[in-house]
Amino acid sequence: MKATRLGWMGVKTRQFAQMNAFYRDVLNLDVLSIDDRSGRFKLNDGTEVHVYGELDEDHGFFGSGPVVALEVDNFAAARTRLLSIGQCMAALLRTGRQRVRDHWQ
């Protein structure tokens, strides 16, 4: 199993407006959407960056740091390896063109 690229990144923050402004105005990321719960941005390679605010109820497990999803060349092998070492995960992993989601903690 090999991680091949960053597939997605998300962060939950109390500085919701400031973080959205940073991605939009400082880093000049393409804006996919911004509402009262989340901001969604896109890098040139298509990778999405999501910002979740305090009104978001679905991403409380994120904790204080960013959550990333890595694209891997073999999803089944990646899942098996991470579980075998007791790695706690709550992320989206992908393989090739097929998106495969697996969330666990």
ABEGO torsion letter per residue (X at the ends): XBBABBABBBBBBABAAAAAAAAAAAAGBBBABBBAABBBBBBAAGBBBBBBBAABAAAAAAEABBBBBBBBABAAAAAAAAAAAGBBBBBBBBBEABBBBBBBX
